[in-house]
Amino acid sequence: MLPYRKVIDMTQSSITKRALADSMKELMKEKSLSKISIKDIVQRCNMNRKSFYYHFKDKYDLVNWIYYTDFVTSFEENELNSQWSILESICEFFYNNRGFYCNALEVKGQNSFYDYFGEVLSPIIALEFENIFQDKDKEFYITFFTDAIRTSITRWLLEGSKIPPNEFVKLMENAATGVAVKMYKEKFHQEETPLNNILEK
């Protein structure tokens, strides 16, 4: 096999994926995700079903790939100084692309973007609260806060994003850290301690 063949194949693969992604983005402006078929996607970009399934498991896998390539690969981690900064960037991205992501988040169930978004949020939330919950119930608390924040972001987006992203994330931060610290104090019978002192431990 020629040494440059793999590079050519990878480039062609990226072109195909991007064409399918562009097709999906156009369709998401016209109809709900639940009503978009694989046939719709491939016809829009003059491909066939075989090409689609070579690259993606289903239409939800394509939506997840769009999020990953458009957002996750677009920012440098060293530009963000906290987990809440990451969440603010996510919310700003959703806000700027709200037509697409409102559509994507309306669908629940296996392989949905809603589920994938929860998987993305979980390690972010885990890092934020790892110094507060370190016992056997840690996974429960991480799941609890992940679900709460995912639901809040989804509702905020679907209800018109009336609060600017930065203000919305600040409200979530105040609520989540306030609840977390209260739970910590009650569990370990701590005296009143400033929020920042606990979070910095």
C-alpha positions in Angstrom: 0.0 0.0 0.0 1.4 3.4 -1.0 2.4 5.5 2.1 0.1 8.4 1.1 -2.9 6.2 0.4 -4.1 6.2 4.0 -4.0 10.1 4.1 -6.0 10.2 0.9 -8.6 7.8 2.3 -8.8 9.7 5.6 -9.3 13.0 3.7 -12.0 11.4 1.5 -13.7 10.1 4.7 -13.7 13.5 6.2 -15.2 15.0 3.1 -18.0 12.4 3.0 -18.8 12.9 6.7 -18.8 16.7 6.3 -21.2 16.4 3.3 -23.5 14.2 5.3 -23.3 16.7 8.2 -24.1 19.7 6.0 -27.1 17.7 4.6 -28.3 17.0 8.2 -28.0 20.7 9.2 -30.1 21.8 6.2 -32.8 19.2 6.9 -32.9 20.2 10.6 -33.9 23.7 9.5 -36.9 22.2 7.7 -38.3 19.4 9.8 -37.9 17.8 13.2 -35.1 15.3 13.8 -37.7 12.5 14.4 -39.0 12.9 10.9 -35.7 13.0 9.1 -34.8 9.6 7.5 -31.5 8.3 6.2 -32.9 8.5 2.8 -33.5 12.2 3.2 -30.0 12.8 4.3 -28.2 10.9 1.5 -30.5 12.2 -1.2 -29.8 15.8 -0.1 -26.0 15.3 -0.7 -26.3 12.8 -3.6 -24.9 9.9 -1.8 -26.3 6.4 -1.0 -27.2 4.6 2.2 -24.1 2.4 2.0 -21.9 5.5 2.2 -23.9 6.7 5.2 -23.7 3.5 7.2 -20.0 3.1 6.4 -19.4 6.2 8.5 -22.3 6.4 11.0 -24.5 3.9 12.9 -27.6 6.1 12.6 -28.8 9.7 12.3 -28.2 10.3 16.0 -24.6 9.2 15.6 -24.3 11.8 12.9 -25.8 14.5 15.2 -23.3 13.6 17.9 -20.4 13.7 15.4 -21.6 17.2 14.3 -21.5 18.4 18.0 -18.1 16.8 18.6 -16.4 18.3 15.4 -18.1 21.7 15.6 -17.7 22.3 19.3 -15.4 19.9 21.2 -12.5 20.3 18.7 -12.9 24.0 18.4 -11.7 25.3 21.7 -8.4 24.9 23.7 -8.8 23.6 27.2 -6.1 26.0 28.4 -8.4 28.9 27.5 -10.9 27.8 30.1 -10.1 28.1 33.8 -12.9 26.1 35.3 -15.6 23.6 34.6 -18.2 26.4 34.7 -16.2 28.1 31.9 -16.6 25.0 29.8 -20.4 24.9 30.5 -20.6 28.6 29.6 -18.9 27.9 26.3 -21.3 25.0 25.7 -24.3 27.2 26.4 -23.0 30.0 24.1 -22.5 27.4 21.4 -26.0 26.1 21.8 -27.4 29.6 21.8 -25.6 30.5 18.6 -26.8 27.3 17.0 -30.1 27.0 18.8 -32.2 26.0 15.8 -30.1 22.8 15.4 -29.7 22.0 19.0 -33.3 22.7 20.0 -34.2 20.1 17.4 -31.5 17.7 18.6 -32.4 17.9 22.3 -36.2 17.4 21.7 -35.5 13.7 20.9 -35.0 11.4 23.9 -34.1 7.8 24.1 -31.3 5.4 23.1 -28.5 6.9 21.0 -30.1 10.3 21.1 -28.1 13.5 21.4 -29.8 14.1 24.8 -28.1 10.9 26.1 -24.8 11.8 24.4 -24.9 15.2 26.0 -25.2 13.6 29.4 -22.1 11.6 28.7 -20.3 14.8 27.8 -21.4 16.6 30.9 -20.6 13.8 33.4 -16.8 14.2 33.5 -17.1 18.0 33.7 -19.5 17.8 36.7 -17.3 15.1 38.3 -14.3 17.4 38.2 -16.2 20.3 39.7 -17.5 18.3 42.7 -14.8 15.7 43.2 -13.4 17.4 46.3 -16.9 17.6 47.9 -18.1 14.0 47.4 -15.4 11.4 47.9 -17.3 8.6 49.5 -19.2 5.5 48.2 -22.1 7.7 47.1 -20.0 9.9 44.8 -21.3 8.4 41.6 -24.9 9.0 42.7 -24.2 12.7 43.3 -22.3 13.1 40.0 -25.3 11.5 38.2 -27.7 13.7 40.1 -26.0 17.0 39.2 -25.4 15.9 35.6 -29.1 15.1 35.1 -30.1 18.4 36.8 -27.8 20.5 34.7 -28.6 18.7 31.5 -32.3 19.2 32.2 -31.8 22.9 33.0 -29.8 23.6 29.8 -32.4 21.7 27.7 -35.3 23.6 29.2 -33.4 26.9 28.9 -32.8 26.3 25.2 -36.2 24.9 24.3 -38.0 27.8 26.1 -36.3 30.4 24.0 -33.0 31.1 25.9 -34.5 34.2 27.5 -31.5 34.6 29.8 -28.1 35.2 28.2 -25.8 32.2 28.4 -23.3 33.8 30.8 -26.1 34.8 33.3 -27.8 31.4 32.9 -24.6 29.5 33.7 -23.9 31.7 36.7 -27.4 31.0 38.1 -26.7 27.2 37.6 -23.4 27.5 39.3 -24.8 29.3 42.3 -27.7 26.8 42.6 -25.6 23.6 42.1 -22.7 24.6 44.4 -25.1 25.9 47.0 -27.0 22.6 47.1 -23.7 20.6 47.0 -22.3 22.4 50.0 -25.5 22.1 51.9 -25.5 18.3 51.2 -21.9 18.1 52.3 -22.5 19.9 55.6 -25.5 17.8 56.4 -23.7 14.6 55.6 -20.6 15.3 57.6 -22.1 17.7 60.2 -19.8 20.5 59.3 -20.0 23.9 60.8 -20.9 26.8 58.5 -18.0 27.2 56.1 -17.7 29.7 53.2 -18.5 28.1 49.9 -15.1 29.0 48.3 -13.2 27.3 51.2 -15.0 24.0 50.6 -14.7 24.1 46.8 -10.9 24.9 47.0 -10.1 21.9 49.2 
